[in-house]
Amino acid sequence: MKRIRASLLLASVILLSVFLLAISSCTWDKTYLIGRGGDGIKDSVCYQNEIQPIITSNCAMSGCHDGQSGEAMDLTTYWSVMQIVKAGKPDNSKLMQVITGGGENPMPPSPNPALTPDQINLIQTWIQQGAGYNIDCSVAVPCDTSSVTYAGTIQPIIHNNCLGCHSSASTGGGILLTTWGQVADAALNGHLVCSVYHDSGCQPMPKGGVQLSSCDLTKISIWVGAGAPNN
C-alpha cells in the first residue's frame, strides 16, 4: 500500500512538472512583458524610446505601414508591431526576417535605406529580452556630451527618427536629410532645432512620434552651436 501511494505521489509530481513546463513554454510567445524593471538600472531596451522611433521612421512612414496608406500591416503601435514578433525568439520573428533582408518583402523597401547594424542589433536584443513595452523607460541614464560629432552622434539620431520621411523628395515636405550637407543646411537655417524642440511655428518632429529625449536634444544643440561641422 505504501509503495502504491509513493508511486502515485511520484507520478503526480512528474505530471505537475510536465504541466508547468508546458505552460511556461506555451505562454512565452503570447505574454509580453509590461513593466518589469523597477531596479533603477537601465539594462533593458525601452520600446517607446528606442524601438518605436526606428519602426516609425523606417517602416510606418507615409505611404507604407502607417495605417492609412492601404498596406495590410499597420506598424504604428506596440500591439500592431507585436503581430510580427515572437517574444524571446528573434529568429522566429517576421520583423527580424524582413529587416535583415529575408522574407518575401524586405523592409524598409527600396529605395529607402536599410536599417543599420546597430538598429538591427537593438531590435534583436529587445525581442530576446521578451519584447517588453515599458521596461526601464523612465530610468535616467548619463548623457555623454563630451564628444558630439556628426558621424557618431547626430547621424544616428537622424537615421532613427527622421530618415524614413526625409530620404525622398516626395515625402517630408521635400526636405532631405540623407547627407551631412542636407542636415547641416536644416541645422543652420534653424529648421532642425525649431522642429525637434517643438517650438511654435514649426512642424513638430519626429512627425507622429514622441519628442526626442532631452539628451538627444542637447546633443543636437551642441552640434548646431558648433556650426554643424562634418566630423
C-alpha positions in Angstrom: 0.0 0.0 0.0 2.8 2.4 0.9 4.6 1.6 -2.4 1.4 2.3 -4.3 1.0 5.7 -2.5 4.6 6.5 -3.1 4.3 5.7 -6.8 1.2 7.8 -7.1 2.9 10.7 -5.4 5.9 10.4 -7.7 3.6 10.2 -10.7 1.7 13.3 -9.5 5.0 15.3 -9.1 6.2 14.3 -12.6 2.8 15.2 -14.1 2.8 18.6 -12.3 6.3 19.3 -13.5 5.5 18.5 -17.1 2.3 20.6 -16.9 4.2 23.7 -15.5 6.9 23.3 -18.2 4.2 23.1 -20.9 2.6 26.2 -19.6 5.8 28.2 -19.5 6.8 27.2 -23.0 3.3 28.0 -24.4 2.8 31.4 -22.8 6.3 32.8 -23.5 5.3 33.6 -27.1 2.0 35.2 -26.0 2.7 37.0 -22.8 4.6 40.3 -23.4 6.5 42.0 -20.6 4.7 45.1 -19.4 6.9 47.0 -16.9 9.2 44.6 -15.1 12.0 46.9 -14.4 12.0 48.8 -11.2 15.5 48.2 -10.0 16.7 51.7 -11.2 19.2 50.2 -13.6 19.0 50.7 -17.4 19.6 47.2 -18.5 16.7 46.6 -20.9 15.7 48.1 -24.2 12.8 50.6 -23.9 10.3 50.1 -26.6 8.8 53.6 -26.7 12.1 55.4 -26.7 14.3 53.1 -28.7 12.3 50.7 -30.9 9.1 52.5 -31.9 11.1 55.6 -33.3 13.0 53.2 -35.6 9.8 51.5 -36.7 8.0 54.8 -37.2 10.8 56.3 -39.2 11.7 53.4 -41.4 8.5 51.2 -41.7 5.4 53.2 -40.6 6.2 56.3 -42.6 3.7 57.9 -45.0 2.9 55.5 -47.9 3.9 52.4 -46.0 2.7 50.8 -42.8 1.2 53.9 -41.3 -2.3 52.5 -41.1 -3.6 55.0 -43.7 -1.9 54.0 -47.0 -3.7 50.8 -47.7 -1.0 48.5 -46.5 -2.3 45.3 -44.8 0.1 45.7 -41.9 -0.2 48.7 -39.6 3.0 49.2 -37.6 2.2 52.4 -35.7 1.6 50.9 -32.3 3.3 48.4 -30.0 0.5 45.9 -30.3 0.4 46.0 -34.1 4.2 45.5 -34.2 3.8 42.5 -31.9 1.8 40.8 -34.7 5.2 40.1 -36.4 7.2 39.5 -33.2 7.6 36.3 -31.2 8.7 37.4 -27.7 12.1 35.9 -26.8 12.6 34.4 -30.3 14.1 36.9 -32.8 14.9 34.1 -35.3 11.2 33.2 -35.5 10.0 36.8 -35.7 8.9 38.1 -39.1 10.1 41.5 -38.1 13.7 40.3 -37.8 13.4 38.4 -41.1 12.3 41.4 -43.1 14.7 43.9 -41.7 17.7 41.6 -42.3 16.7 41.1 -45.9 15.0 37.8 -45.6 11.3 37.0 -46.1 9.3 37.9 -49.2 9.2 41.7 -48.5 12.4 43.1 -47.1 11.9 46.3 -45.1 12.4 49.2 -45.5 11.5 48.8 -49.2 13.9 50.1 -51.8 15.0 52.8 -52.5 14.7 53.6 -48.7 18.0 53.0 -46.8 18.3 49.7 -45.0 18.5 49.7 -41.2 22.0 50.0 -39.8 23.6 47.1 -38.0 23.2 49.0 -34.7 19.5 49.3 -35.3 19.1 45.7 -36.2 21.1 44.6 -33.1 18.9 46.8 -30.9 15.7 45.3 -32.2 17.1 41.8 -31.9 18.1 42.5 -28.3 14.7 43.9 -27.5 13.0 40.7 -28.8 15.5 38.5 -26.9 14.7 40.3 -23.7 11.0 39.5 -24.1 9.8 42.3 -26.4 8.6 44.4 -23.4 6.7 47.6 -23.7 7.8 50.0 -20.9 10.8 48.3 -19.5 13.3 50.7 -18.0 11.9 53.6 -20.0 11.9 56.0 -17.0 15.4 55.2 -15.8 17.7 58.1 -16.2 21.0 57.4 -17.9 24.0 59.6 -18.1 24.1 61.9 -21.1 27.6 61.8 -22.6 28.1 65.1 -24.5 31.9 65.0 -24.2 32.4 64.2 -27.9 29.4 65.2 -30.1 30.2 64.5 -33.8 28.0 64.3 -36.9 29.0 60.8 -37.8 28.9 59.3 -34.3 26.1 61.3 -32.7 23.9 63.3 -35.0 23.6 60.9 -38.0 22.3 58.0 -35.8 19.7 60.3 -34.3 18.6 61.4 -37.7 18.5 57.9 -39.0 16.5 56.6 -36.1 13.9 59.3 -36.0 13.8 61.3 -39.3 15.2 59.5 -42.3 12.1 57.5 -43.0 10.3 60.6 -44.1 13.2 62.7 -45.2 15.0 60.4 -47.6 12.8 61.1 -50.6 11.8 64.3 -52.2 8.2 63.1 -52.4 7.9 62.9 -48.6 8.8 65.0 -45.6 7.8 68.2 -47.3 10.6 67.8 -49.8 13.3 68.2 -47.1 16.1 65.7 -47.5 18.3 64.6 -44.6 20.3 61.9 -46.2 23.7 63.7 -46.2 25.7 65.8 -43.9 25.2 68.8 -46.2 21.4 68.5 -46.1 21.3 68.1 -42.3 23.7 71.0 -41.9 21.5 73.2 -44.0 18.5 72.4 -41.9 20.5 73.0 -38.8 22.0 76.3 -39.8 18.7 77.8 -41.1 17.1 77.0 -37.8 14.5 74.5 -39.0 16.1 71.4 -37.4 16.2 72.8 -33.8 12.8 74.5 -34.2 11.2 71.3 -35.2 12.8 68.9 -32.8 12.2 71.2 -29.9 8.5 71.6 -30.9 8.8 75.4 -31.0 5.8 77.5 -32.0 5.6 78.0 -35.8 7.4 74.7 -36.7 6.1 71.3 -37.6 6.9 69.1 -34.5 9.3 66.3 -35.3 9.5 63.4 -35.4 6.1 63.5 -37.1 3.6 61.3 -35.3 6.2 60.3 -32.7 7.3 61.4 -29.2 9.7 64.3 -28.8 13.4 63.4 -28.8 14.9 62.7 -25.4 16.5 65.7 -23.6 19.9 64.1 -24.1 19.4 63.9 -27.9 18.1 67.5 -28.0 21.1 68.6 -26.0 23.5 66.8 -28.4 21.8 68.4 -31.4 22.0 71.9 -29.8 25.7 71.4 -29.1 26.4 70.3 -32.7 24.4 73.1 -34.2 26.0 75.6 -31.8 29.4 74.5 -33.1 28.4 75.3 -36.6 27.1 71.9 -37.7 30.6 70.5 -38.6 31.2 67.5 -40.8 33.1 65.5 -38.2 
